[in-house]
């Protein structure tokens, strides 16, 4: 069995954080200013997607997986007895985070290639 490379560790860590944050009982979730949870959703999914691309998962696979995770997590929040509610606006914030996470990784990768033109990018997919 091979040991995963250092690039793969941020993804399960980010995923674990999202699981805890999205599925903690509503009574344990701190409140903030109105709609501040949208910023949290946006940031969680941007980081999750960046970590997935950093782990060398393809753009399409990451976009589809993260998009499905955004929708399914909200549906489950509404169905599970955890005193949370489903929100289409949370899904919108999640999907915006997915898009921004992909764009940030693309920009980071492009900058790295400019800094080292000899570098090849096998993780373009």
C-alpha positions as CSV (number, residue, x, y, z in Angstrom):
1,X,0.0,0.0,0.0
2,X,1.4,3.4,-0.9
3,X,1.5,6.4,1.4
4,X,-0.4,9.4,0.2
5,X,1.7,12.4,-0.8
6,X,1.7,15.7,1.2
7,X,-0.6,17.2,-1.4
8,X,-3.5,14.9,-0.5
9,X,-3.7,15.7,3.3
10,X,-5.5,19.1,3.1
11,X,-8.5,17.6,1.3
12,X,-9.6,15.1,4.0
13,X,-8.9,17.8,6.7
14,X,-11.0,20.4,4.9
15,X,-13.7,17.8,4.2
16,X,-13.8,16.8,7.9
17,X,-14.2,20.5,8.9
18,X,-17.1,20.9,6.5
19,X,-18.8,17.8,7.9
20,X,-18.6,19.1,11.4
21,X,-19.7,22.6,10.5
22,X,-22.6,21.5,8.2
23,X,-24.0,18.7,10.4
24,X,-23.5,19.9,13.9
25,X,-26.8,20.3,15.7
26,X,-28.3,23.7,15.2
27,X,-28.2,24.5,19.0
28,X,-24.3,24.2,18.9
29,X,-23.9,26.6,15.9
30,X,-22.8,30.1,17.0
31,X,-25.0,32.9,15.7
32,X,-23.6,36.1,14.1
33,X,-24.9,39.0,12.1
34,X,-27.8,38.2,9.8
35,X,-26.7,36.1,6.8
36,X,-23.1,35.8,8.1
37,X,-23.5,32.0,7.6
38,X,-23.4,32.6,3.8
39,X,-19.8,33.8,4.2
40,X,-19.0,30.7,6.1
41,X,-20.6,28.5,3.4
42,X,-18.7,30.4,0.7
43,X,-15.3,30.0,2.5
44,X,-15.8,26.4,3.4
45,X,-16.5,25.4,-0.2
46,X,-13.7,27.6,-1.7
47,X,-11.2,26.0,0.6
48,X,-12.6,22.5,0.0
49,X,-12.3,22.9,-3.8
50,X,-8.8,24.5,-3.6
51,X,-7.7,21.5,-1.5
52,X,-9.2,19.1,-4.0
53,X,-7.4,20.7,-6.9
54,X,-4.2,20.9,-4.9
55,X,-4.6,17.1,-4.4
56,X,-4.5,16.9,-8.2
57,X,-8.2,16.0,-8.7
58,X,-9.5,17.1,-12.1
59,X,-11.5,20.3,-12.6
60,X,-14.7,18.6,-13.8
61,X,-14.6,15.9,-11.1
62,X,-14.1,18.5,-8.4
63,X,-16.8,20.8,-9.7
64,X,-19.3,18.0,-10.0
65,X,-18.4,16.5,-6.6
66,X,-18.4,19.8,-4.7
67,X,-21.7,20.9,-6.4
68,X,-23.4,17.7,-5.5
69,X,-22.0,17.9,-1.9
70,X,-23.4,21.5,-1.6
71,X,-26.9,20.4,-2.7
72,X,-27.0,17.1,-0.7
73,X,-25.7,18.7,2.5
74,X,-28.5,21.3,2.4
75,X,-31.1,18.7,1.7
76,X,-29.8,16.6,4.6
77,X,-29.8,19.6,6.9
78,X,-33.5,20.0,6.3
79,X,-34.3,16.3,6.7
80,X,-32.1,15.1,9.6
81,X,-33.2,15.8,13.2
82,X,-30.3,18.2,13.9
83,X,-32.4,21.3,14.1
84,X,-31.0,22.9,11.0
85,X,-32.9,24.1,8.0
86,X,-32.2,23.8,4.3
87,X,-31.6,27.0,2.3
88,X,-31.3,27.7,-1.4
89,X,-29.2,30.7,-0.4
90,X,-26.7,28.5,1.4
91,X,-26.4,26.3,-1.8
92,X,-25.9,29.5,-3.8
93,X,-23.1,30.6,-1.4
94,X,-21.6,27.1,-1.6
95,X,-21.6,27.1,-5.4
96,X,-20.1,30.5,-5.5
97,X,-17.4,29.2,-3.2
98,X,-16.8,26.3,-5.6
99,X,-16.4,28.7,-8.5
100,X,-14.0,31.0,-6.6
101,X,-12.0,28.0,-5.3
102,X,-11.5,26.8,-8.8
103,X,-10.5,30.2,-10.0
104,X,-8.1,30.8,-7.1
105,X,-6.4,27.5,-7.8
106,X,-6.1,28.3,-11.5
107,X,-4.6,31.7,-10.7
108,X,-2.2,30.1,-8.1
109,X,-1.1,27.4,-10.6
110,X,-0.7,30.0,-13.4
111,X,1.5,32.2,-11.1
112,X,3.6,29.2,-10.1
113,X,4.2,28.3,-13.8
114,X,5.3,31.9,-14.6
115,X,7.7,31.8,-11.7
116,X,9.2,28.6,-12.9
117,X,8.8,28.2,-16.7
118,X,10.6,24.8,-16.6
119,X,7.9,23.4,-14.3
120,X,5.4,21.0,-16.0
121,X,1.9,20.9,-14.8
122,X,0.7,17.3,-14.9
123,X,-2.4,18.2,-12.7
124,X,-4.1,20.4,-15.3
125,X,-7.1,18.0,-15.7
